[in-house]
Amino acid sequence: MVDIELKAPICDHVHKITAENEGDNIVITIESTCNQIGKLVGEKMVLTKKEAMGITNNSPLNQLRKDSESQCFVPPAIATACGIASGRISKRLAQNVENTKMEIKKEKEE
């Protein structure tokens, strides 16, 4: 099982993503302060391993990417959680990655 807490600075929402490997499927649950994500994902999302990897065109994850805002960090976070849960991404290495930071620079006045 993998738990990811995503604090999205662009939209000021917090998301808790859990991915669990259950045989041929990855089961994703999300607790989110974002109503749109709640409506799009529901209580849980069940993906086959191919869908979790983005190999199939009709994947619920691909549909989430299309239906969510373009700057939404949730679809890539779900993909990362799926990669860790399925063993494609090392959990130990992922836990040692330092936080990613996106800094919006102020425009210089002329």
Secondary structure, 3 states (H helix, E strand, C coil): CEEEEEEECCCCEEEEEEEEEECCEEEEEEEECCHHHHHHHCCEEEEEHHHHCCCCCCCHHHHHHHHCCCCCCHHHHHHHHHHHHHCCCCHHHHHCCCCCCCCCCCCCCC
